[in-house]
Amino acid sequence: MSADGLPMVVPAQDLPQRVRIHEVGARDGLQNEKMTVPTEIKAEFIRRLAGAGLTTIEATSFVHPKWVPQLADAEQLYPLVGDLGAELPVLVPNQRGLDRALALGARRIAVFASATESFAKANLNRTVDESLAVFDPVVRQAKDAGAHVRGYVSMCFGDPWEGAVPLHQVARVCKALMDMGCDELSLGDTIGVATPGHVLELLSLLNEEGVPTNVIGVHFHDTYGQALANTYAALEHGVTTIDASAGGLGGCPYAKSATGNLATEDLVWMLQGLGIDTGVDLGRLVATSVWMAAHLGRPSPSRTVRALSHKEQ
């Protein structure tokens, strides 16, 4: 699949030369599906994503099947993809989840906190401070086992119950995760309400609070069509880790106003036009999302997938 040499490469000044895409489609994307995708299809999806050049692919989540039944096959899935060569982070909610992940050889772990009390209660059934207390020994044990640990922070820019989220509230949770020993953070715009100035303000505050840009990733949802604009703002600030979901899959089962993640294809199209290296073969990635969309029984919401796949018909 191609676009006849497009997009034309026109670099912008003072942007990173390379970006690492943290692909979340196989986990964050599929966890919100009404249908349960067969384990082998998930494994093939991850293999195809790796074949398209993605080097960090979030594989699954070791949560209790009651809460996320779509990912109940974590023990069966991980051994099918563990030898791909790509980094395969997994989410863990607690000590039990960490033990399950480490037993299968996972060495990239993610924990997921909230910047707001309402979402912490809805997603974790705990207060913010209670959830941080649960994660502290999990992060420390993961680090002792030699694992790389990512800390997700949800509701960084707005909350469906609480509205606007004070920046200092977000910074407090971010600092707590870093103090535990997290290697990186992912700032989540869970309901997609961020705008570029808001993004820059939060990133600047985190720097002032001692959180360096090189440990920060951003995770935007496209609810209001702002995901690429917000990504560009983060690039201007120097962020080089961007979360995205192949085909724009995903949402959040605990926040009904959350729509799909930033589509990886849309992100790659923009980055290619800016001359920023990702290592991703856009044609193979589009083909992968078209393939997955067929299994899900609906077209991909990604504009780039639709545009490039239409050209091939």
Secondary structure as UniProt FT lines:
FT   TURN            4..5
FT   TURN            13..14
FT   STRAND          20..23
FT   HELIX           25..29
FT   HELIX           30..32
FT   HELIX           39..51
FT   TURN            52..53
FT   STRAND          56..57
FT   STRAND          60..61
FT   TURN            65..67
FT   HELIX           69..71
FT   TURN            72..73
FT   HELIX           74..81
FT   TURN            82..83
FT   STRAND          90..91
FT   HELIX           95..103
FT   TURN            104..105
FT   STRAND          108..114
FT   HELIX           117..124
FT   HELIX           128..144
FT   TURN            145..146
FT   STRAND          148..154
FT   TURN            160..162
FT   HELIX           167..180
FT   STRAND          184..189
FT   TURN            190..191
FT   HELIX           196..208
FT   TURN            209..210
FT   HELIX           213..215
FT   STRAND          216..221
FT   TURN            223..224
FT   HELIX           227..237
FT   STRAND          241..245
FT   HELIX           246..248
FT   TURN            253..254
FT   TURN            256..257
FT   HELIX           264..273
FT   TURN            274..275
FT   HELIX           282..296
FT   HELIX           303..312
//
